[in-house]
C-alpha cells in the first residue's frame, strides 16, 4: 500500500461518544461560513453560488462531515483555527486523510477515504 500525506481534515458529524451531531444540516452551515475563502490566484465568484474549495460539506458512509483542505491553513490560518475549534468545542471526531481518485474505483460508494498512517 502506498503512503499518502494527508491533505484534508475530515470533521465528522459524530461525537467522540458516538452520538450523531445535530442539527442535521450542520455541515452545510459550517461550510457556508467559509464560502469567501478562496485561493488568491482563483477568480472571485459570488459567495452564494458555491462553497469554498477548501471547506466542503459531504456525506461519507452515511455520516455528514466537512472536508477541510490543509491549504486553508496557509491561506487563512484564523479560518482554519475556527474550524478546528468548532470540532474541538463540539467534541467531534476529526480524521486526517485524503480522497483518492483511484480509491473511489476500488471501494464501495462514499468510502473513498484513505486514513493516513
TAUR-V174209 format. One record per residue. RES is the residue in one small letter. SS is DSSP state (alpha for helix, beta for strand, coil for the rest). OMEGA is omega in whole degrees, 0 to 359 (none if undefined). Layout:
res->[RES & RES]
ss->[SS & SS]
omega->[OMEGA & OMEGA]
This chain:
res->[x & x & x & x & x & x & x & x & x & x & x & x & x & x & x & x & x & x & x & x & x & x & x & x & x & x & x & x & x & x & x & x & x & x & x & x & x & x & x & x & x & x & x & x & x & x & x & x & x & x & x & x & x & x & x & x & x & x & x & x & x & x & x & x & x & x & x & x & x & x & x & x & x & x & x & x & x & x & x & x & x & x & x & x & x & x & x & x & x & x & x & x & x & x & x & x & x & x & x & x & x & x & x & x & x & x & x & x & x & x & x & x & x & x & x & x & x]
ss->[coil & coil & coil & coil & coil & coil & coil & beta & beta & beta & beta & beta & beta & beta & beta & coil & coil & coil & coil & beta & coil & coil & coil & coil & coil & alpha & alpha & alpha & alpha & alpha & alpha & alpha & alpha & coil & coil & coil & coil & coil & coil & coil & coil & coil & coil & coil & coil & coil & alpha & alpha & alpha & coil & coil & coil & coil & coil & beta & beta & beta & beta & beta & beta & coil & coil & beta & beta & beta & beta & beta & beta & beta & coil & alpha & alpha & alpha & alpha & alpha & coil & alpha & alpha & alpha & alpha & alpha & alpha & alpha & alpha & alpha & alpha & alpha & alpha & alpha & coil & coil & beta & beta & beta & beta & beta & beta & beta & beta & coil & alpha & alpha & alpha & alpha & alpha & alpha & coil & coil & coil & coil & coil & coil & beta & beta & beta & coil & coil]
omega->[182 & 178 & 182 & 177 & 179 & 177 & 179 & 174 & 182 & 173 & 186 & 179 & 178 & 178 & 179 & 177 & 177 & 180 & 177 & 180 & 180 & 6 & 185 & 180 & 183 & 183 & 179 & 179 & 181 & 179 & 178 & 178 & 185 & 186 & 183 & 184 & 180 & 179 & 182 & 181 & 181 & 177 & 180 & 175 & 176 & 183 & 183 & 182 & 180 & 179 & 172 & 177 & 181 & 181 & 187 & 174 & 178 & 175 & 177 & 180 & 179 & 181 & 176 & 178 & 176 & 179 & 182 & 178 & 177 & 177 & 179 & 179 & 180 & 184 & 182 & 183 & 180 & 178 & 178 & 179 & 177 & 180 & 179 & 176 & 177 & 180 & 180 & 182 & 181 & 176 & 182 & 176 & 180 & 179 & 170 & 184 & 173 & 175 & 181 & 178 & 181 & 179 & 181 & 180 & 187 & 185 & 175 & 181 & 176 & 177 & 179 & 183 & 177 & 180 & 182 & 179 & none]
